[in-house]
Amino acid sequence: MSIGPDFKEVLEEIGTSVLVIRDEGVLSGEYMIPKPNRQVTKPFIQEFFLEGRLAYDTEIEGGDVVQLISSPDVFLVMNKNGRDFEGECFEQDVVMYKANVSGEICRAVEVEVDYDTKQSFPPIRTNSYALITESMFGNEMLDTEQGRFQVNKKDLYVPHKYGMQVGDRYCPVSGENYMVDSVMTRRFENVDMVTLVDDTR
């Protein structure tokens, strides 16, 4: 007999209620036991990383955006793995990154202004939750006619379903404009790792 239903009852008694934020609406009825990570000497892990235990039959998937009722923070589910006992799944373990930005994803279109063709960047998606951090690799010095300057790249972790493409513009609510320089789709489960640079277009 599976112990999954028993563990699910325990989750509902002692776990934290979780909201799943999806385009079609907010899904409730999920519970989680959060597990803080012990690697507190690593700043990224300490600031952004959270593990959790979910019911065996959870509807939460990698790439979902979730909010624990006990916290104002929003998290991005990076992956989900089932744990088995005697050949049957009894719980799902998840790894989550804290989303520290929300904003618009904009895509370039050609518009005609006074008989001149220019680029415009209308939003294709609002309320786009993500984690943005300074890139640990890839920052470089660029030589131009005006002199040398550093290209500061940032890493963005964003749900794959948002459909970000190279050349898109990401505009956090804090007011910056970033251009999507590259998109890596196979590192995480339904989550893209995007490289951003300052958008001067």
N, C-alpha and C positions, 0 to 999 in steps of 0.2 A: 504494500500500500504506500502511495506517495505521501511524503511529508510536506509537499508544496502547499496544500490548502491550510495545514496547521500553521506553517510559517506565515502565510498570508494573513491569518487571523491575528497572529502576534504583531505583524506590521501595522494592522489597522488599530491595534490597541496602544502600542508604544511608539509607532513611527510618526514621522512628520508628514502632514498633508502636502501634496505636490500638485501644482497646476501646470498643465502642458499647453504652451502658447502656440497655436497653429493658425494658418491662414483661415481655415474654415470655422475657427472659434476656439474657445478655451475649454480644454478637457479637464475634468476634475475626477475625484474618486481614486487617485493613486496615492500610495504612501511609501515613504522611504526612511531607512535608517542611515543618516549621513555618517561617513567615516573620515574624520580628518587625517591627513597624511602625516606620517612621522618624520619625513625628510625636511624638517624645519630649517635646516641650514641652507637650503636652496631657495633663493628669493622667489623665483617664478612659481615653484611648487607651493610655497607658503602663501603667496598672494592669490593665485588663480586656480589651484587644483583642489578638487573635492571628489571623493569616492562615495558610493552609496549602494545600499542593498534594496532591491525591489522584489515584488512578488514574482513567482514563476511565470504567471500569465500576464504580466504587465503589457500595456499597449505602448509604452515609451520605447522609442527607437533611437539609434544613433542619428544625429542631426537635428533632434528635437530641441526646442528651447523650453526650459522648465523654470519654475519659480517655487521655492520652498516657502510655505505659508509663514514659517517662523523667521524669515529673513526677507529684506527688500531686494536682495541680489537675484539676478537672473543668470542661469547657467546654460551652457551649450553641451549637450550629451555627445561625447567624443566616441565612445564605443560601449557595447553591451555584451556581456558574456554570461552564459548560463552555468550554474553550479549543479553538479549531479550527485545524487546519493542512490546507490544500488541501481544505477542505470536510468534514473528519472530525474529531470530538472526540478529542483525545489526552490531555487531563487535565481534572480538575475543581478549580477554585479555591474555597476556602471562607473565610468570615469567621466567627470564633467570639468569643463573650464568655465570660469566666471566671465560672463559677457560684461565688458566695461564700456561698451559704446552701443549706441543705436543711431541709425541714420538712414539716408536715402542712397539707393543705387541708381545712378544716372547713366544713360547710354547716348552716345553722340548721334545726332541726325543733321543732315544738311538742310539749311534754311536759306531762303533768298531775301536779302535785305537791301533795298535800293539797287536792284539789279546786280548785287554782289552775293556770292554764295559763302555762307559762314556756317560754323558749327554751333549747334545748340545742344544742351545737355538736359533734356527733360527727365524727371524721375520715372523709372520703370517699377520701382518698389520703395515703399516707405516702411518705417518700423523694422529695419533690418538689424537685428541684434548680432553682435560679434565680439570677439576678443581681439584687441589691437595692442601690439607690443613692439618695442624697439627690436629690430632684426639683429641677431647675434652675428650673422654672417652677411656678406654681400655689400656692405658700405664701402664706397670707393671714392677716390679723387678723380675728378673729371677736368680735363684741360679744355678751355675754350678761348676764344679771342679776347674775352674780358678777364681771363686769368684762371687760376685753379680754384675749384670749390668742391666741397664734399657732397656726394649724393647720399642722403640719409634715407635708407629703406626701412619699411615697417612690415611686420608680419601680421596678417589678418586671418583669424580662424572664423569661418562663416559656414552656415548650412549649405550643402550642395544644392538643395532645392531652390535657393535664391538665384541660381543660374548666372553667377558673375562671369564675365568674359574679359579677356585682355583688352585694354583700351577703355573699359568702363570707368566711371568716376564714382568714388565713394565719399559721401558728405556726412560726417558725423554731426550730431546736433550741436556739438561744440563749435562748429563753424569752419573747420578745415576742408580743403579739397585734395583728395588723393586720386592718383591714376593707378589702375590695375596694371602692373608690369608683368606678372605671371600668375598662373593658376595651377596648383597641383591637386589633383582629384583623387589620388590613390593612397595617400598616407593614412587617412582616417576613415571611419565608417560614416558615409554620407556627410562628411565635413570636408570642405576645401581649405587648403592652406594657400593664401594669396599674398603675393609680394606687392606692396604699395610704394609709390614714390610721390613726391609733391607734384600736384597737377598745376602746371603753369599755362595750360592751353587757353 
